Amino acid sequence: MEDFEYLKPTTTAEAVNMLAQHSGEARAIAGGQSLIPMLRARLVGPAYLIGLEAIPDLARIQAVDGSLRIGAMATHLEVATSALVRQRASILAEAEGLVGSPAVRNLGTLGGNLCHNEVGADPPPPLLALGATAVIAGPGGDRKLPLEQFFTGFLETALAEDEILAYVDIPAQPPGLASAYVKYRLRAVDRSIVGVAVALAIEGGVCREAKVALGGVGPVPFRSRGAEAVLSGNHPDERTIEQAAGAAMAEARPMSDAHASADYRRKMVAVFTRRALKHALGMG
Amino acid sequence: MATRQQVQLNVNGEVYDLEVPPKRLLLDVLRDDLGLTGARRGCEDGFCGACTVLLDGKAVHSCSVLAVRAAGHQVLTIEGLAQNGKLHPIQEAFIQHGAIQCGYCTPGMILAARALLDVNPHPMEQDVRWGLTGNLCRCTGYVKIVEAVLAAASGQ
């Protein structure tokens, strides 16, 4: 590991100033569960690490103007067990309870996870299915970005060098939301081979609006607009679900790695999209 | 650059004032600076759990925590678990149930079990298995380990 200096700001503004002052040589560190292994592997070697653990505002989980606001420094454990999150964004709580192992969930944070944008991360699919927004702090103040646009490429995000992810906002969900997150992996501690989150607004047996989000099967997590179009305005029966699963599979752009081949992942998209939809709709 | 930073660590109830480079891992401080070798160096990637210690009562991988980050928090290693020369009930249960083979994973297993039982004193078998998902045993001794944790929970 390269040497670095460790700075510990106590406000978000101070952290942003430090990043700007050492632009190009500094990295923010949250729980360190992704970054420390990367530092040790010398994949990154910043001269300054900006530790965000002493900024209380970034660790809060709160209701703000009808939205649920989760601070980027809230740990996976805190998000998974928060009564507010379980009540308003249950599929996010479920997904957070499946990240890594207990030790990773104890220190790792929601924000750190999103900022690394690792393929197969658990939180992005439920957040995309719930229509979440990233609140990004920078030198000019905060800016908001639909979370879908936050993930820009393999391990890349829309964050500039002098910006930090401050919060994730989740809007109020329609009543009668049918939602589910399913994760396929071989070992409990692994990231997903395929992760599927679905959120369906059902009215009178018809799916008024559908969001279907996939992780692990492309360079970035994404919403399957094809699957959503199949479901929207239709009665979600077996045939519609089958078509939606096929549409999701057609949109997947998976890579091969040690855990699964691209072909296998693509096939599993159909299987797990079907399961997620059936689970959300109480069809077994 | 290699600046050093003052760090006060509370390990097993003892306070240590140390000067460390910011990149120093908690695992290295425990093993090399304090001689507490119960935390084992395994995968160094946050997967195997051999380096598990408790930070404010919660299991963490000490290979993935900077010493500067642990400053001001309570660290518990396997060396601090026995009280007044008497083994902790989980340690006793591991011995009684033969839940140890080579022993490399054992400190991490026991500390992860302790953190689990602190939160859930009466777990079902599946809770124990889930609570130990971050700890690998390469002797394939999981059955006896789970039995030992369940026995410790039930006071046997």
Boltz contact constraints between the chains, C-beta under 6 A:
constraints:
  - contact:
      token1: [A, 1]
      token2: [B, 23]
      max_distance: 6.0
  - contact:
      token1: [A, 3]
      token2: [B, 1]
      max_distance: 6.0
  - contact:
      token1: [A, 3]
      token2: [B, 2]
      max_distance: 6.0
  - contact:
      token1: [A, 3]
      token2: [B, 23]
      max_distance: 6.0
  - contact:
      token1: [A, 4]
      token2: [B, 22]
      max_distance: 6.0
  - contact:
      token1: [A, 4]
      token2: [B, 23]
      max_distance: 6.0
  - contact:
      token1: [A, 5]
      token2: [B, 3]
      max_distance: 6.0
  - contact:
      token1: [A, 6]
      token2: [B, 22]
      max_distance: 6.0
  - contact:
      token1: [A, 6]
      token2: [B, 68]
      max_distance: 6.0
  - contact:
      token1: [A, 32]
      token2: [B, 64]
      max_distance: 6.0
  - contact:
      token1: [A, 33]
      token2: [B, 46]
      max_distance: 6.0
  - contact:
      token1: [A, 33]
      token2: [B, 64]
      max_distance: 6.0
  - contact:
      token1: [A, 36]
      token2: [B, 64]
      max_distance: 6.0
  - contact:
      token1: [A, 37]
      token2: [B, 45]
      max_distance: 6.0
  - contact:
      token1: [A, 37]
      token2: [B, 46]
      max_distance: 6.0
  - contact:
      token1: [A, 101]
      token2: [B, 133]
      max_distance: 6.0
  - contact:
      token1: [A, 101]
      token2: [B, 134]
      max_distance: 6.0
  - contact:
      token1: [A, 102]
      token2: [B, 59]
      max_distance: 6.0
  - contact:
      token1: [A, 102]
      token2: [B, 134]
      max_distance: 6.0
  - contact:
      token1: [A, 103]
      token2: [B, 59]
      max_distance: 6.0
  - contact:
      token1: [A, 103]
      token2: [B, 60]
      max_distance: 6.0
  - contact:
      token1: [A, 103]
      token2: [B, 61]
      max_distance: 6.0
  - contact:
      token1: [A, 103]
      token2: [B, 134]
      max_distance: 6.0
  - contact:
      token1: [A, 106]
      token2: [B, 58]
      max_distance: 6.0
  - contact:
      token1: [A, 106]
      token2: [B, 60]
      max_distance: 6.0
  - contact:
      token1: [A, 107]
      token2: [B, 60]
      max_distance: 6.0
  - contact:
      token1: [A, 188]
      token2: [B, 133]
      max_distance: 6.0
  - contact:
      token1: [A, 189]
      token2: [B, 133]
      max_distance: 6.0
